[in-house]
């Protein structure tokens, strides 16, 4: 996230970080560029991200990325939002996941 937010800021675009307070312990977030909003929980972060975002795109990441991606997909299925959702499938990172999703929806 740091590389992406830095690149966005360097191109004079808005950067907003919504950061759970647990991430600020031991400086897990690193240096922040742009506006930062601290929230108490991951759930609060997801709700705020949903409210403030125009769309959602998952970049290669770990379990947290997958949790957020599937939360947004679930909320879209429940008509909580109707915003675009995508994955940036760099070097086939999400190929296995996309194959599973294709299988699951059949």
Secondary structure, DSSP 8 states (H G I E B T S, - for coil): -HHHHHHHHHTT---EEEEEHHHHGGGSS-S--SEEEEESSHHHHHHHHHHH-SEEEE-S--HHHHHHHHHHHHHHHTTS---EEEE--GGGTTHHHHHHHHHHT-
